[in-house]
Amino acid sequence: MSSYQTDIQHIIDLKKKFDSWGDIEPEAVARMRAQNRFKTGLDIAKYTATIMREDMAAYDADSSKYTQSLGCWHGFVGQQKMISIKKHFGTTKRKYLYLSGWMVAALRSEFGPLPDQSMHEKTTVPALIEELYTFLRQADARELGMLFRELDKAREAGDDVKARKIQNDIDNHETHVVPIIADIDAGFGNAEATYLLAKKMIEAGACALQIENQVSDEKQCGHQDGKVTVPHEAFIHKIRALRYAFLEMGVDDGIVVARTDSLGAGLTKEIAYSSEEGDLGDQYNSFLDCEEVSLEDLKSSDVVIKQNGKLMRPKRLPSNLYQFRAGTGEDRCVLDGITSLQNGADLLWIETEKPHVAQIGGMVRRIREVMPNAKLVYNNSPSFNWTLKFRQHVYETWQNEGRDLSAYDESKLMASQYDETELGIEADRQIQSFQADAAREAGIFHHLITLPTYHTTALSTDNLSKRYFGDEAMLGYVKTVQREEIRQGIACVKHQNMAGSDLGDDHKEYFAGDAALKASGEDNTMNQFAAAE
């Protein structure tokens, strides 16, 4: 017996026990329960953590089974993304959501738009997680509601075959609720602050938390300058804090993503504590840019360390930050990855300055020499000019092969005139295969784009504004938005339905029966869009 049928029987039994319940309809209760499968954020976190663990195991067995996500800055955006995925692919398998700290800062802060420097309110992040899952749960309720209506029509028509098929679809309904990888930045403070915020994020539904090894109060966007890292021990304390938070909340399968910004971070705020030569602190300090000094060379404020039997003075900037030696970024990333995985992290994130499979793969292979099961989450960042970078790569490859490149101006490779050329087509082919190539050759389990819906919102709004406020006027909206919504079967063309009008009607009928004042009568303009789906 399906859980739907079980719920119906349960309510029938309850009605026998409480005979005053009268007109409570058992199947209506079963429908409401099906539409409210997840009662709390913790229910969601536990469910999605299991999904992610299963996907990680599947990737270990077959690297073609990598996962993907898009960053979403509003619950509605995440909802429409998952509705679209189910429409086009029939399943949400291996499709996640990403919550970007950058977009929270830029779009959700009560202070107004802010740079990605952890200046926004801590509570904004768990609030967005809760909002995303509220909209995804509503997508479930809407979709099931439409199935219930189809079931009622089939029963009324006496079509038992169709009714059984629809009932099977209800019993095996795939939820829109998927894992969210949520950005906790650098923890918004010390390890205790990290732990407290993590609990709120988990309670809201997050099964995977991404934390970076920058200094909290000096945090910068991974694709900007001025990044400052912390010694490994300080970062490990925060990784441990996340694990404790997951375990305390009962999400035993919770995932910790440890991000290193060391490739682009040339500064540290402090010299690591070291108790003996070769320990983790000593390894961190070995990357410092130092100069040998004698006692006579020292100034009153100088800090010195002993390296290889020599008295060394780390180079310190007027900002009181210490500088790493140039060219040590990859080595520091490798050490970051190994130590994170050895101390509770499940996945790594290496922030790079370009999308280069060989560069990423080289670091992953070195990490896997120590941690064979190492896997990455990778930012397919909009901060990269993908078109230009890949055209430059193809140009350089062909140049090294001695090919004739006289048809191309290397300084103008971004130009649209190259879109349909052999070089442009080859660059696009490599962009298209980048995720599969990197999953196979560079250990990338999860590919995400941090800010895509920020850019799509800006682009679509610009296009609509240009047309609507220009010569096309109302045609600018009808031609490029509504007409395309209808023809492409975009669920939102029936915006009343999307906002919950039909769900409300169902509830009115449950509560008031024939006396219900419903919105879905003949005069509802939404009926004009019946051909949209």
RAWOHU-V532139 format. One record per helix or strand of 3 or more residues. SS is the DSSP state (@ for helix, = for strand). FROM is the first residue (numbers start at 0). TO is the last residue. If there is no record, write none. Layout:
SS;FROM;TO + SS;FROM;TO
This chain:
@;2;16 + @;18;20 + @;25;34 + @;40;60 + =;66;70 + @;74;88 + =;94;98 + @;100;106 + @;122;155 + @;159;170 + =;179;182 + @;190;203 + =;207;211 + @;215;217 + @;231;247 + =;254;259 + @;279;284 + =;289;291 + @;294;296 + =;303;306 + =;309;313 + =;321;323 + @;328;341 + =;346;349 + @;356;367 + =;375;378 + @;385;399 + @;409;411 + @;415;417 + @;421;440 + =;443;448 + @;451;467 + @;473;487 + @;490;492 + @;494;497 + @;500;514 + @;524;531
